[in-house]
Amino acid sequence: GLLDTYPGILAPDLVSVFGVFLMRQAIEVVPSDYVDAARIDGAGELGIFCRVILPAVKPAIATLVI
């Protein structure tokens, strides 16, 4: 398990309240027109997330990692 291991020590920091709030706010400001355009182009939900949402929130991810 994760007891007395480095991943077990680091895991709680990966899901902090600040991180969840920061990512939620970053995703909220992505224009819905981008998501709609991706849907029209035939992208599925995973494709929209990987090709539209993630590139738009890279600065927030970088902030969270630091």
HELIX and SHEET records of a PDB file:
HELIX    1   1 TYR A    6  LEU A   14  1                                   9    
HELIX    2   2 VAL A   17  GLU A   28  1                                  12    
HELIX    3   3 SER A   32  ILE A   40  1                                   9    
HELIX    4   4 GLU A   45  ILE A   48  1                                   4    
HELIX    5   5 PHE A   49  ILE A   53  3                                   5    
HELIX    6   6 LEU A   54  ALA A   56  1                                   3    
HELIX    7   7 LYS A   58  VAL A   65  1                                   8    
END                                                                             
